Amino acid sequence: MIEFLWKAAFVFYSQTSTQAEAWESKRLQLILEGKSSSVAPGMGRSATLPKLTPPIT
């Protein structure tokens, strides 16, 4: 789970960014508090609001 959160954080922020760490930590904390049902939709909104699209392979 943590690896998935890190991968998602690096979509939004650079790998050396403290913002990525804060982003991941907040979502992990929510999951540990039993609020995972709000984490996944929030991640989706984070990707669609700035109009991020999947990379072309």
CHARMM internal coordinates of N, CA and C (Angstrom, degrees):
IC EDIT
DIST 1 N 1 CA 1.4393
DIST 1 CA 1 C 1.5274
ANGL 1 N 1 CA 1 C 110.11
DIST 1 C 2 N 1.3109
ANGL 1 CA 1 C 2 N 115.98
DIHE 1 N 1 CA 1 C 2 N -44.58
DIST 2 N 2 CA 1.4636
ANGL 1 C 2 N 2 CA 119.25
DIHE 1 CA 1 C 2 N 2 CA -177.61
DIST 2 CA 2 C 1.5311
ANGL 2 N 2 CA 2 C 110.38
DIHE 1 C 2 N 2 CA 2 C -63.39
DIST 2 C 3 N 1.3237
ANGL 2 CA 2 C 3 N 116.71
DIHE 2 N 2 CA 2 C 3 N -40.09
DIST 3 N 3 CA 1.4673
ANGL 2 C 3 N 3 CA 120.16
DIHE 2 CA 2 C 3 N 3 CA 179.26
DIST 3 CA 3 C 1.5291
ANGL 3 N 3 CA 3 C 110.58
DIHE 2 C 3 N 3 CA 3 C -61.47
DIST 3 C 4 N 1.3201
ANGL 3 CA 3 C 4 N 116.97
DIHE 3 N 3 CA 3 C 4 N -40.41
DIST 4 N 4 CA 1.4621
ANGL 3 C 4 N 4 CA 121.43
DIHE 3 CA 3 C 4 N 4 CA 177.73
DIST 4 CA 4 C 1.5354
ANGL 4 N 4 CA 4 C 110.38
DIHE 3 C 4 N 4 CA 4 C -61.62
DIST 4 C 5 N 1.3247
ANGL 4 CA 4 C 5 N 116.71
DIHE 4 N 4 CA 4 C 5 N -43.29
DIST 5 N 5 CA 1.4624
ANGL 4 C 5 N 5 CA 120.41
DIHE 4 CA 4 C 5 N 5 CA 179.34
DIST 5 CA 5 C 1.5271
ANGL 5 N 5 CA 5 C 111.22
DIHE 4 C 5 N 5 CA 5 C -63.22
DIST 5 C 6 N 1.3401
ANGL 5 CA 5 C 6 N 116.34
DIHE 5 N 5 CA 5 C 6 N -40.98
DIST 6 N 6 CA 1.4683
ANGL 5 C 6 N 6 CA 119.38
DIHE 5 CA 5 C 6 N 6 CA 178.69
DIST 6 CA 6 C 1.5234
ANGL 6 N 6 CA 6 C 110.87
DIHE 5 C 6 N 6 CA 6 C -63.72
DIST 6 C 7 N 1.3273
ANGL 6 CA 6 C 7 N 116.51
DIHE 6 N 6 CA 6 C 7 N -43.77
DIST 7 N 7 CA 1.4671
ANGL 6 C 7 N 7 CA 119.56
DIHE 6 CA 6 C 7 N 7 CA 178.98
DIST 7 CA 7 C 1.5254
ANGL 7 N 7 CA 7 C 110.38
DIHE 6 C 7 N 7 CA 7 C -60.03
DIST 7 C 8 N 1.3128
ANGL 7 CA 7 C 8 N 116.54
DIHE 7 N 7 CA 7 C 8 N -41.10
DIST 8 N 8 CA 1.4638
ANGL 7 C 8 N 8 CA 120.40
DIHE 7 CA 7 C 8 N 8 CA 178.48
DIST 8 CA 8 C 1.5301
ANGL 8 N 8 CA 8 C 110.51
DIHE 7 C 8 N 8 CA 8 C -66.15
DIST 8 C 9 N 1.3064
ANGL 8 CA 8 C 9 N 116.98
DIHE 8 N 8 CA 8 C 9 N -42.04
DIST 9 N 9 CA 1.4732
ANGL 8 C 9 N 9 CA 120.41
DIHE 8 CA 8 C 9 N 9 CA -180.00
DIST 9 CA 9 C 1.5178
ANGL 9 N 9 CA 9 C 110.87
DIHE 8 C 9 N 9 CA 9 C -59.45
DIST 9 C 10 N 1.3369
ANGL 9 CA 9 C 10 N 117.03
DIHE 9 N 9 CA 9 C 10 N -38.10
DIST 10 N 10 CA 1.4553
ANGL 9 C 10 N 10 CA 120.74
DIHE 9 CA 9 C 10 N 10 CA -178.09
DIST 10 CA 10 C 1.5267
ANGL 10 N 10 CA 10 C 112.77
DIHE 9 C 10 N 10 CA 10 C -74.34
DIST 10 C 11 N 1.3253
ANGL 10 CA 10 C 11 N 117.31
DIHE 10 N 10 CA 10 C 11 N -10.47
DIST 11 N 11 CA 1.4616
ANGL 10 C 11 N 11 CA 120.20
DIHE 10 CA 10 C 11 N 11 CA 171.79
DIST 11 CA 11 C 1.5231
ANGL 11 N 11 CA 11 C 109.29
DIHE 10 C 11 N 11 CA 11 C -71.59
DIST 11 C 12 N 1.3236
ANGL 11 CA 11 C 12 N 115.78
DIHE 11 N 11 CA 11 C 12 N -36.77
DIST 12 N 12 CA 1.4596
ANGL 11 C 12 N 12 CA 121.35
DIHE 11 CA 11 C 12 N 12 CA -175.02
DIST 12 CA 12 C 1.5275
ANGL 12 N 12 CA 12 C 113.41
DIHE 11 C 12 N 12 CA 12 C -93.27
DIST 12 C 13 N 1.3262
ANGL 12 CA 12 C 13 N 116.97
DIHE 12 N 12 CA 12 C 13 N -28.09
DIST 13 N 13 CA 1.4621
ANGL 12 C 13 N 13 CA 121.50
DIHE 12 CA 12 C 13 N 13 CA -174.51
DIST 13 CA 13 C 1.5263
ANGL 13 N 13 CA 13 C 110.04
DIHE 12 C 13 N 13 CA 13 C -135.87
DIST 13 C 14 N 1.3199
ANGL 13 CA 13 C 14 N 117.27
DIHE 13 N 13 CA 13 C 14 N 158.85
DIST 14 N 14 CA 1.4658
ANGL 13 C 14 N 14 CA 120.44
DIHE 13 CA 13 C 14 N 14 CA 178.06
DIST 14 CA 14 C 1.5317
ANGL 14 N 14 CA 14 C 109.48
DIHE 13 C 14 N 14 CA 14 C -69.86
DIST 14 C 15 N 1.3176
ANGL 14 CA 14 C 15 N 115.36
DIHE 14 N 14 CA 14 C 15 N 159.06
DIST 15 N 15 CA 1.4588
ANGL 14 C 15 N 15 CA 120.43
DIHE 14 CA 14 C 15 N 15 CA -176.62
DIST 15 CA 15 C 1.5164
ANGL 15 N 15 CA 15 C 113.56
DIHE 14 C 15 N 15 CA 15 C -66.86
DIST 15 C 16 N 1.2914
ANGL 15 CA 15 C 16 N 117.59
DIHE 15 N 15 CA 15 C 16 N -18.33
DIST 16 N 16 CA 1.4673
ANGL 15 C 16 N 16 CA 120.43
DIHE 15 CA 15 C 16 N 16 CA 179.29
DIST 16 CA 16 C 1.5270
ANGL 16 N 16 CA 16 C 112.21
DIHE 15 C 16 N 16 CA 16 C -100.52
DIST 16 C 17 N 1.3081
ANGL 16 CA 16 C 17 N 116.18
DIHE 16 N 16 CA 16 C 17 N 4.78
DIST 17 N 17 CA 1.4560
ANGL 16 C 17 N 17 CA 121.23
DIHE 16 CA 16 C 17 N 17 CA -175.46
DIST 17 CA 17 C 1.5311
ANGL 17 N 17 CA 17 C 111.89
DIHE 16 C 17 N 17 CA 17 C -79.05
DIST 17 C 18 N 1.3100
ANGL 17 CA 17 C 18 N 115.99
DIHE 17 N 17 CA 17 C 18 N 135.98
DIST 18 N 18 CA 1.4692
ANGL 17 C 18 N 18 CA 119.79
DIHE 17 CA 17 C 18 N 18 CA 172.70
DIST 18 CA 18 C 1.5260
ANGL 18 N 18 CA 18 C 109.93
DIHE 17 C 18 N 18 CA 18 C -71.21
DIST 18 C 19 N 1.3303
ANGL 18 CA 18 C 19 N 116.70
DIHE 18 N 18 CA 18 C 19 N -21.62
DIST 19 N 19 CA 1.4610
ANGL 18 C 19 N 19 CA 120.00
DIHE 18 CA 18 C 19 N 19 CA 176.31
DIST 19 CA 19 C 1.5262
ANGL 19 N 19 CA 19 C 110.72
DIHE 18 C 19 N 19 CA 19 C -65.54
DIST 19 C 20 N 1.3282
ANGL 19 CA 19 C 20 N 117.37
DIHE 19 N 19 CA 19 C 20 N -36.83
DIST 20 N 20 CA 1.4697
ANGL 19 C 20 N 20 CA 121.10
DIHE 19 CA 19 C 20 N 20 CA 177.66
DIST 20 CA 20 C 1.5213
ANGL 20 N 20 CA 20 C 109.80
DIHE 19 C 20 N 20 CA 20 C -62.67
DIST 20 C 21 N 1.3092
ANGL 20 CA 20 C 21 N 116.56
DIHE 20 N 20 CA 20 C 21 N -42.29
DIST 21 N 21 CA 1.4655
ANGL 20 C 21 N 21 CA 120.74
DIHE 20 CA 20 C 21 N 21 CA 178.87
DIST 21 CA 21 C 1.5233
ANGL 21 N 21 CA 21 C 110.92
DIHE 20 C 21 N 21 CA 21 C -63.50
DIST 21 C 22 N 1.3084
ANGL 21 CA 21 C 22 N 116.85
DIHE 21 N 21 CA 21 C 22 N -43.79
DIST 22 N 22 CA 1.4626
ANGL 21 C 22 N 22 CA 120.56
DIHE 21 CA 21 C 22 N 22 CA 179.38
DIST 22 CA 22 C 1.5259
ANGL 22 N 22 CA 22 C 110.88
DIHE 21 C 22 N 22 CA 22 C -65.44
DIST 22 C 23 N 1.3240
ANGL 22 CA 22 C 23 N 116.94
DIHE 22 N 22 CA 22 C 23 N -40.11
DIST 23 N 23 CA 1.4627
ANGL 22 C 23 N 23 CA 121.99
DIHE 22 CA 22 C 23 N 23 CA 179.50
DIST 23 CA 23 C 1.5226
ANGL 23 N 23 CA 23 C 110.25
DIHE 22 C 23 N 23 CA 23 C -61.86
DIST 23 C 24 N 1.3239
ANGL 23 CA 23 C 24 N 115.81
DIHE 23 N 23 CA 23 C 24 N -48.69
DIST 24 N 24 CA 1.4688
ANGL 23 C 24 N 24 CA 120.92
DIHE 23 CA 23 C 24 N 24 CA -179.61
DIST 24 CA 24 C 1.5172
ANGL 24 N 24 CA 24 C 110.88
DIHE 23 C 24 N 24 CA 24 C -64.75
DIST 24 C 25 N 1.3120
ANGL 24 CA 24 C 25 N 117.81
DIHE 24 N 24 CA 24 C 25 N -44.00
DIST 25 N 25 CA 1.4653
ANGL 24 C 25 N 25 CA 121.75
DIHE 24 CA 24 C 25 N 25 CA -177.85
DIST 25 CA 25 C 1.5223
ANGL 25 N 25 CA 25 C 111.99
DIHE 24 C 25 N 25 CA 25 C -61.50
DIST 25 C 26 N 1.3264
ANGL 25 CA 25 C 26 N 116.06
DIHE 25 N 25 CA 25 C 26 N -41.24
DIST 26 N 26 CA 1.4596
ANGL 25 C 26 N 26 CA 119.63
DIHE 25 CA 25 C 26 N 26 CA -179.69
DIST 26 CA 26 C 1.5286
ANGL 26 N 26 CA 26 C 111.02
DIHE 25 C 26 N 26 CA 26 C -63.45
DIST 26 C 27 N 1.3269
ANGL 26 CA 26 C 27 N 116.92
DIHE 26 N 26 CA 26 C 27 N -44.91
DIST 27 N 27 CA 1.4608
ANGL 26 C 27 N 27 CA 120.10
DIHE 26 CA 26 C 27 N 27 CA -179.56
DIST 27 CA 27 C 1.5182
ANGL 27 N 27 CA 27 C 111.98
DIHE 26 C 27 N 27 CA 27 C -69.01
DIST 27 C 28 N 1.3209
ANGL 27 CA 27 C 28 N 117.97
DIHE 27 N 27 CA 27 C 28 N -37.93
DIST 28 N 28 CA 1.4567
ANGL 27 C 28 N 28 CA 120.76
DIHE 27 CA 27 C 28 N 28 CA 176.68
DIST 28 CA 28 C 1.5244
ANGL 28 N 28 CA 28 C 110.58
DIHE 27 C 28 N 28 CA 28 C -63.13
DIST 28 C 29 N 1.3093
ANGL 28 CA 28 C 29 N 117.05
DIHE 28 N 28 CA 28 C 29 N -42.22
DIST 29 N 29 CA 1.4629
ANGL 28 C 29 N 29 CA 121.18
DIHE 28 CA 28 C 29 N 29 CA 178.58
DIST 29 CA 29 C 1.5293
ANGL 29 N 29 CA 29 C 110.51
DIHE 28 C 29 N 29 CA 29 C -60.79
DIST 29 C 30 N 1.3144
ANGL 29 CA 29 C 30 N 116.93
DIHE 29 N 29 CA 29 C 30 N -43.80
DIST 30 N 30 CA 1.4694
ANGL 29 C 30 N 30 CA 120.29
DIHE 29 CA 29 C 30 N 30 CA 178.26
DIST 30 CA 30 C 1.5236
ANGL 30 N 30 CA 30 C 111.16
DIHE 29 C 30 N 30 CA 30 C -60.77
DIST 30 C 31 N 1.3268
ANGL 30 CA 30 C 31 N 116.63
DIHE 30 N 30 CA 30 C 31 N -42.39
DIST 31 N 31 CA 1.4681
ANGL 30 C 31 N 31 CA 120.71
DIHE 30 CA 30 C 31 N 31 CA 178.92
DIST 31 CA 31 C 1.5243
ANGL 31 N 31 CA 31 C 110.25
DIHE 30 C 31 N 31 CA 31 C -62.60
DIST 31 C 32 N 1.3235
ANGL 31 CA 31 C 32 N 116.83
DIHE 31 N 31 CA 31 C 32 N -45.08
DIST 32 N 32 CA 1.4675
ANGL 31 C 32 N 32 CA 120.65
DIHE 31 CA 31 C 32 N 32 CA -179.51
DIST 32 CA 32 C 1.5256
ANGL 32 N 32 CA 32 C 111.82
DIHE 31 C 32 N 32 CA 32 C -65.88
DIST 32 C 33 N 1.3231
ANGL 32 CA 32 C 33 N 117.50
DIHE 32 N 32 CA 32 C 33 N -26.07
DIST 33 N 33 CA 1.4586
ANGL 32 C 33 N 33 CA 121.72
DIHE 32 CA 32 C 33 N 33 CA 177.23
DIST 33 CA 33 C 1.5245
ANGL 33 N 33 CA 33 C 112.17
DIHE 32 C 33 N 33 CA 33 C -83.93
DIST 33 C 34 N 1.3338
ANGL 33 CA 33 C 34 N 117.03
DIHE 33 N 33 CA 33 C 34 N 3.29
DIST 34 N 34 CA 1.4553
ANGL 33 C 34 N 34 CA 120.93
DIHE 33 CA 33 C 34 N 34 CA 178.33
DIST 34 CA 34 C 1.5211
ANGL 34 N 34 CA 34 C 113.85
DIHE 33 C 34 N 34 CA 34 C 83.69
DIST 34 C 35 N 1.3097
ANGL 34 CA 34 C 35 N 117.23
DIHE 34 N 34 CA 34 C 35 N 18.03
DIST 35 N 35 CA 1.4602
ANGL 34 C 35 N 35 CA 121.42
DIHE 34 CA 34 C 35 N 35 CA -177.57
DIST 35 CA 35 C 1.5285
ANGL 35 N 35 CA 35 C 111.47
DIHE 34 C 35 N 35 CA 35 C -107.77
DIST 35 C 36 N 1.3212
ANGL 35 CA 35 C 36 N 116.03
DIHE 35 N 35 CA 35 C 36 N 33.59
DIST 36 N 36 CA 1.4628
ANGL 35 C 36 N 36 CA 119.69
DIHE 35 CA 35 C 36 N 36 CA -176.45
DIST 36 CA 36 C 1.5221
ANGL 36 N 36 CA 36 C 112.45
DIHE 35 C 36 N 36 CA 36 C -64.90
DIST 36 C 37 N 1.3209
ANGL 36 CA 36 C 37 N 118.01
DIHE 36 N 36 CA 36 C 37 N -23.89
DIST 37 N 37 CA 1.4623
ANGL 36 C 37 N 37 CA 119.61
DIHE 36 CA 36 C 37 N 37 CA -179.01
DIST 37 CA 37 C 1.5218
ANGL 37 N 37 CA 37 C 112.03
DIHE 36 C 37 N 37 CA 37 C -66.71
DIST 37 C 38 N 1.3106
ANGL 37 CA 37 C 38 N 117.87
DIHE 37 N 37 CA 37 C 38 N -17.34
DIST 38 N 38 CA 1.4653
ANGL 37 C 38 N 38 CA 120.18
DIHE 37 CA 37 C 38 N 38 CA 176.96
DIST 38 CA 38 C 1.5303
ANGL 38 N 38 CA 38 C 112.08
DIHE 37 C 38 N 38 CA 38 C -96.37
DIST 38 C 39 N 1.3219
ANGL 38 CA 38 C 39 N 117.33
DIHE 38 N 38 CA 38 C 39 N -15.96
DIST 39 N 39 CA 1.4656
ANGL 38 C 39 N 39 CA 120.78
DIHE 38 CA 38 C 39 N 39 CA -176.47
DIST 39 CA 39 C 1.5285
ANGL 39 N 39 CA 39 C 111.36
DIHE 38 C 39 N 39 CA 39 C -72.91
DIST 39 C 40 N 1.3189
ANGL 39 CA 39 C 40 N 117.82
DIHE 39 N 39 CA 39 C 40 N -50.21
DIST 40 N 40 CA 1.4666
ANGL 39 C 40 N 40 CA 120.65
DIHE 39 CA 39 C 40 N 40 CA -176.97
DIST 40 CA 40 C 1.5244
ANGL 40 N 40 CA 40 C 112.36
DIHE 39 C 40 N 40 CA 40 C -60.81
DIST 40 C 41 N 1.3309
ANGL 40 CA 40 C 41 N 119.76
DIHE 40 N 40 CA 40 C 41 N -48.73
DIST 41 N 41 CA 1.4710
ANGL 40 C 41 N 41 CA 118.32
DIHE 40 CA 40 C 41 N 41 CA 177.86
DIST 41 CA 41 C 1.5338
ANGL 41 N 41 CA 41 C 112.21
DIHE 40 C 41 N 41 CA 41 C -61.66
DIST 41 C 42 N 1.3061
ANGL 41 CA 41 C 42 N 116.79
DIHE 41 N 41 CA 41 C 42 N -36.04
DIST 42 N 42 CA 1.4557
ANGL 41 C 42 N 42 CA 120.15
DIHE 41 CA 41 C 42 N 42 CA 178.81
DIST 42 CA 42 C 1.5167
ANGL 42 N 42 CA 42 C 111.94
DIHE 41 C 42 N 42 CA 42 C -65.06
DIST 42 C 43 N 1.3245
ANGL 42 CA 42 C 43 N 116.21
DIHE 42 N 42 CA 42 C 43 N -37.05
DIST 43 N 43 CA 1.4658
ANGL 42 C 43 N 43 CA 119.99
DIHE 42 CA 42 C 43 N 43 CA 177.46
DIST 43 CA 43 C 1.5210
ANGL 43 N 43 CA 43 C 109.73
DIHE 42 C 43 N 43 CA 43 C -66.34
DIST 43 C 44 N 1.3181
ANGL 43 CA 43 C 44 N 116.60
DIHE 43 N 43 CA 43 C 44 N -39.20
DIST 44 N 44 CA 1.4650
ANGL 43 C 44 N 44 CA 120.30
DIHE 43 CA 43 C 44 N 44 CA 177.45
DIST 44 CA 44 C 1.5159
ANGL 44 N 44 CA 44 C 111.68
DIHE 43 C 44 N 44 CA 44 C -62.08
DIST 44 C 45 N 1.3308
ANGL 44 CA 44 C 45 N 115.76
DIHE 44 N 44 CA 44 C 45 N -43.84
DIST 45 N 45 CA 1.4694
ANGL 44 C 45 N 45 CA 119.84
DIHE 44 CA 44 C 45 N 45 CA 178.03
DIST 45 CA 45 C 1.5260
ANGL 45 N 45 CA 45 C 110.68
DIHE 44 C 45 N 45 CA 45 C -63.69
DIST 45 C 46 N 1.3254
ANGL 45 CA 45 C 46 N 116.91
DIHE 45 N 45 CA 45 C 46 N -38.22
DIST 46 N 46 CA 1.4671
ANGL 45 C 46 N 46 CA 120.32
DIHE 45 CA 45 C 46 N 46 CA 179.20
DIST 46 CA 46 C 1.5223
ANGL 46 N 46 CA 46 C 111.05
DIHE 45 C 46 N 46 CA 46 C -61.63
DIST 46 C 47 N 1.3191
ANGL 46 CA 46 C 47 N 116.72
DIHE 46 N 46 CA 46 C 47 N -31.43
DIST 47 N 47 CA 1.4629
ANGL 46 C 47 N 47 CA 120.44
DIHE 46 CA 46 C 47 N 47 CA -179.65
DIST 47 CA 47 C 1.5179
ANGL 47 N 47 CA 47 C 112.05
DIHE 46 C 47 N 47 CA 47 C -82.60
DIST 47 C 48 N 1.3310
ANGL 47 CA 47 C 48 N 117.78
DIHE 47 N 47 CA 47 C 48 N -34.03
DIST 48 N 48 CA 1.4605
ANGL 47 C 48 N 48 CA 119.54
DIHE 47 CA 47 C 48 N 48 CA -175.64
DIST 48 CA 48 C 1.5183
ANGL 48 N 48 CA 48 C 113.31
DIHE 47 C 48 N 48 CA 48 C -85.74
DIST 48 C 49 N 1.3155
ANGL 48 CA 48 C 49 N 118.60
DIHE 48 N 48 CA 48 C 49 N -30.55
DIST 49 N 49 CA 1.4644
ANGL 48 C 49 N 49 CA 119.81
DIHE 48 CA 48 C 49 N 49 CA -179.22
DIST 49 CA 49 C 1.5242
ANGL 49 N 49 CA 49 C 112.61
DIHE 48 C 49 N 49 CA 49 C -60.25
DIST 49 C 50 N 1.3549
ANGL 49 CA 49 C 50 N 118.75
DIHE 49 N 49 CA 49 C 50 N -45.65
DIST 50 N 50 CA 1.4756
ANGL 49 C 50 N 50 CA 117.75
DIHE 49 CA 49 C 50 N 50 CA 176.19
DIST 50 CA 50 C 1.5179
ANGL 50 N 50 CA 50 C 112.83
DIHE 49 C 50 N 50 CA 50 C -84.17
DIST 50 C 51 N 1.3452
ANGL 50 CA 50 C 51 N 116.20
DIHE 50 N 50 CA 50 C 51 N 8.55
DIST 51 N 51 CA 1.4736
ANGL 50 C 51 N 51 CA 123.01
DIHE 50 CA 50 C 51 N 51 CA 178.71
DIST 51 CA 51 C 1.5301
ANGL 51 N 51 CA 51 C 112.45
DIHE 50 C 51 N 51 CA 51 C 61.24
DIST 51 C 52 N 1.3263
ANGL 51 CA 51 C 52 N 116.03
DIHE 51 N 51 CA 51 C 52 N 43.77
DIST 52 N 52 CA 1.4621
ANGL 51 C 52 N 52 CA 119.76
DIHE 51 CA 51 C 52 N 52 CA 175.22
DIST 52 CA 52 C 1.5121
ANGL 52 N 52 CA 52 C 108.77
DIHE 51 C 52 N 52 CA 52 C -72.02
DIST 52 C 53 N 1.2988
ANGL 52 CA 52 C 53 N 116.41
DIHE 52 N 52 CA 52 C 53 N 143.73
DIST 53 N 53 CA 1.4636
ANGL 52 C 53 N 53 CA 121.64
DIHE 52 CA 52 C 53 N 53 CA 178.64
DIST 53 CA 53 C 1.5175
ANGL 53 N 53 CA 53 C 109.04
DIHE 52 C 53 N 53 CA 53 C -126.48
DIST 53 C 54 N 1.3225
ANGL 53 CA 53 C 54 N 116.96
DIHE 53 N 53 CA 53 C 54 N 155.21
DIST 54 N 54 CA 1.4730
ANGL 53 C 54 N 54 CA 119.25
DIHE 53 CA 53 C 54 N 54 CA 178.31
DIST 54 CA 54 C 1.5280
ANGL 54 N 54 CA 54 C 110.88
DIHE 53 C 54 N 54 CA 54 C -63.23
DIST 54 C 55 N 1.3242
ANGL 54 CA 54 C 55 N 117.08
DIHE 54 N 54 CA 54 C 55 N 148.34
DIST 55 N 55 CA 1.4801
ANGL 54 C 55 N 55 CA 119.38
DIHE 54 CA 54 C 55 N 55 CA 177.61
DIST 55 CA 55 C 1.5163
ANGL 55 N 55 CA 55 C 110.76
DIHE 54 C 55 N 55 CA 55 C -66.99
DIST 55 C 56 N 1.2970
ANGL 55 CA 55 C 56 N 116.33
DIHE 55 N 55 CA 55 C 56 N 149.07
DIST 56 N 56 CA 1.4628
ANGL 55 C 56 N 56 CA 121.50
DIHE 55 CA 55 C 56 N 56 CA 176.48
DIST 56 CA 56 C 1.5139
ANGL 56 N 56 CA 56 C 107.50
DIHE 55 C 56 N 56 CA 56 C -82.76
DIST 56 C 57 N 1.3254
ANGL 56 CA 56 C 57 N 116.25
DIHE 56 N 56 CA 56 C 57 N 128.09
DIST 57 N 57 CA 1.4706
ANGL 56 C 57 N 57 CA 119.52
DIHE 56 CA 56 C 57 N 57 CA -178.13
DIST 57 CA 57 C 1.4991
ANGL 57 N 57 CA 57 C 111.17
DIHE 56 C 57 N 57 CA 57 C -106.01
END
COOR INIT
IC SEED 1 N 1 CA 1 C
IC BUILD
